[in-house]
Amino acid sequence: MRYSLSGLLLLGALTTGGLAYAHHGWGSYDASKVLTVTGPVESAAWQNPHVMIIVRHENENWHAVLAPPFRMSARGLQPDMLKPGTQVTLVGYPSTREDAELRAERITVDGKTFELR
């Protein structure tokens, strides 16, 4: 089967563009402001490119971007540790684009702290 060079380049551009869109940069988080959020997990999505959780803090749902699943597991944090109702503390940087969103640098679950970066 023959492929044209332009067809392969188009396929490569589409694939790369989709990956770039799926994995955003960290420029939209203010690393000069450290934020601590404590509360119960409302929901968790253990998926690539990053684990995402929602934590109820001061009557507001905070969306937190954590590390990729492989890094979380390598550091000892497993999906069943982030069940709804589990009390957690997140330390990270607030989003400059979205209210009540943060990029977590560490998470404390059941008294144990996990570094995420």
N, C-alpha and C positions, 0 to 999 in steps of 0.2 A: 504494500500500500504506500502510495506517495503522498507526502504532505508538502504544501507550498511553504516557503519561508515566511511569507506574510501571514498565512494562516496560523503557523506555529507562534509567531510573534504576537498575534492578536490573542491567542489562547493564553500565552504567558502573561500578557498585560492584564487580561481579565482576571486570571487567577491571583496574580500579585496584588491587584487593586482590591480584590475582595478580602484578602488577608490583611492588607493595610487598614482597611475600614474596620475589620473585626477587632484588630488589636490597636487600640488608640494609644497615643503617647501620654506621658504624665504631665505635659505642659498645662493642662487644665486644672491642676491642683496647686494650691498655694502652700509651698513647702516652708514658708516663713511663719505660718500659723499652725501650731500643734493643737489638735482638738482631741478631747477624750469623750467617748460616748459609752454609756453603760445602760444595759437593759436586757430584756429577754429577746431571744431570736424569734422573729415572726415567721420568717421563711429563709430557706437557703437553696442555692442552685450550685451544685458541685459540678462545674463544667468548664471547658476551655473557652476562651483563653484565660479567664480568671474566675475563681469562686466568688459568688455574689451572695450577700446576705442582707436581710432587712432586720433592723433592730429597733425596738420601740424605746425611745428616749425622750423624756419630758413631753409626753403626749404627742409625739411626732414620730413617724416612721423614717428612720435613717437608712439610706442605701449605702452599703459599704462594698468597695472593690477590694478583694483580698488577693493573695498570690495564686498562681496557677495550681491546679489540683496536684500535679506531681510534686511540687515544692511543699505544699501543705502536708501531704502524706510523708514525704521524706523527713519532715521536721516533727512528725508524730501526731499531727492533727488529722483525724479521720472524719468522714462525713457524718457518722452517727453521733459525733460530739457536738454538732451544730443543729440538733433537733429543735423544733419550735418549743419555746418555753425555757430553753437553757439560758441562764444568765451569763452574759459576756461583757467584757470591757474592751473597747477598741481604742487604739491611739493611732492617729493619722493626720492627714491633711485635708482640709475642706476643698470642695470643688469650687472653681471660680465661675462655673457655668450653671450648675444645678444646686438649688437649695436642698439641704438635708442629704447631701452625698459626701462621702469621704473616701479617700484612698488609705486603707489601713496599713500601717507599718508593723503593728503587733496586735495580737489578740490574747486576752486572758480568758480561759475557760476552766471551770472547776479549780481555780487557784493556780493553774499552770499557765505561764506566759509563753507564747510562740512568736518568734521573730519571723516576719513574713518576707523580708527583702534580703 
